[in-house]
Amino acid sequence: MSTPPFLTLPACASSTRLRTERGEFAALHAVPRTGPAKALALLVPGFTGSKEDFIALLEPLAEDGYEVLAIDQRGQYETGGRDEVAAYALEQLGLDLLAVTAELGERAAGRPLHLVAHSFGGYVAREAALRASGPDLPWASLTLMSTGPAALEDSETERAKLLLAALPVMTLEEIWRAMQEMDQGSGGAAQLAPEIADFLHRRWLANVPAALTAMAEQLISEPDRVDELAGRSLPKLVVSGERDYAWPVELQAEMALRLSAEHIVIPGAGHSPNAERPGSTALSLSAFWSSVN
């Protein structure tokens, strides 16, 4: 999961709830402080993530003239949802994303709307793009960040299977404690500021268990649909860090080739360039969006 570097919203941003035909979605909303926005950007988080994964991108993107909306998907953190696995099937999440897009499209008033999807969010964006009706997709571009062409790599698949086995018999609090012990035992636990550690704990407990189940199952079974996505006429960008525990960077580079997309590697970043190197990531996104506007 992504770890946001801070939690205090910049002056250009606020918390909101976006109403759509498929319900409300919690969001962070940022706007340029001088002049109208030249385009909108919709940011979609990954598995066990939330809108806060993009908090460090809000100010640099707004300063460059973009209106930005980062959402919690259904079942995540402050959006919530019912505890039924079927409600979080990839088809349903894709339809959610199309509903959010439709609502933002009305606000855009002819301005471009750029879509950015991180990790599992890439599956959702791909599903939405393949489900969108008509020859013209509702986005000006699609950026896939730290996501892969199909299911997770073997080591992460095992972690997802452990979670799937635990969810029916353990509470989220019990699973959290077990995960912390595993990380400490492997030496992977990071020293976090108390407010960040507290937020990660609260966010985990706010997940809908059925959503965790559905998303974890999708992560270990998702087929390769890159060629289908390549057939959709839409400018695309693939962004990754220098290393990635979920999908090897080389695999992401190959995916970019298949999509006829540029592949940008963010120096010093891992699986979450948006949180780990937000300045470089924002510059790369802005440059790409300017090139396709």
BELJOSUL-V549580 format. One record per backbone hydrogen bond with DSSP energy under -0.5 kcal/mol. NH is the residue of the N-H (numbers start at 1). CO is the residue of the C=O. Records with the same first field share a line. If there is no record, write none. Layout:
NH = CO, CO
//
This chain:
4 = 2
13 = 10
14 = 29
16 = 27
18 = 25
19 = 17
20 = 23
23 = 20
25 = 18
27 = 16
28 = 70
29 = 14
30 = 68
31 = 12
38 = 65
39 = 65
40 = 112
41 = 67
42 = 114
43 = 41, 69
44 = 116
45 = 71
49 = 46
53 = 50
54 = 51
55 = 52
57 = 54
58 = 54, 55
59 = 55
61 = 57
62 = 58
63 = 59
64 = 60
65 = 62
66 = 61
67 = 39
68 = 30
69 = 41
70 = 28
71 = 43
72 = 26
73 = 71
75 = 80
76 = 73
79 = 76
80 = 76
84 = 82
87 = 84
88 = 85
89 = 86
92 = 89
93 = 89
94 = 90
95 = 91
96 = 92
97 = 93
98 = 94
99 = 95
100 = 96
101 = 97
102 = 98
103 = 99
104 = 100
105 = 101
106 = 102
107 = 103
108 = 104
109 = 105
111 = 108
112 = 38
114 = 40
115 = 141
116 = 42
117 = 143
118 = 44
119 = 145
121 = 118
122 = 119
123 = 119, 120
124 = 120
125 = 121
126 = 122
127 = 123
128 = 124
129 = 125
130 = 126
131 = 127
132 = 128
137 = 135
140 = 113
141 = 113
142 = 235
143 = 115
144 = 142, 237
145 = 117, 143
146 = 144, 239
151 = 222
152 = 219
153 = 246
157 = 153
158 = 154
159 = 155
160 = 156
161 = 157
162 = 158
163 = 159
164 = 160
165 = 161
166 = 162
167 = 163
168 = 164
169 = 166
170 = 166
175 = 171
176 = 172
177 = 173
178 = 174
179 = 175
180 = 176
181 = 177
182 = 178
183 = 179
184 = 180
185 = 181
186 = 182
187 = 183, 184
188 = 183
189 = 183
192 = 190
196 = 193
197 = 193
198 = 194
199 = 195
200 = 196
201 = 197
202 = 198
203 = 199
204 = 200
205 = 201
206 = 202
207 = 203, 204
208 = 75
209 = 207
211 = 208
212 = 208
213 = 209
214 = 210
215 = 211
216 = 212
217 = 213
218 = 214
219 = 215
220 = 216
221 = 218
222 = 218
225 = 149, 223
229 = 225
230 = 226
231 = 227, 228
232 = 229
233 = 231
234 = 232
235 = 140
237 = 142
238 = 262
239 = 144
240 = 264
241 = 270
242 = 266, 269
243 = 269
251 = 248
252 = 248
253 = 249
254 = 250
255 = 251
256 = 252
257 = 253
258 = 254
259 = 255
260 = 257
261 = 256
262 = 236
264 = 238, 262
266 = 240, 264
267 = 265
269 = 266
275 = 272
276 = 272
277 = 273
281 = 277
282 = 278
283 = 279
284 = 280
285 = 281
286 = 282
287 = 283
288 = 284
289 = 285
290 = 286
291 = 287
292 = 288, 289
293 = 289
//
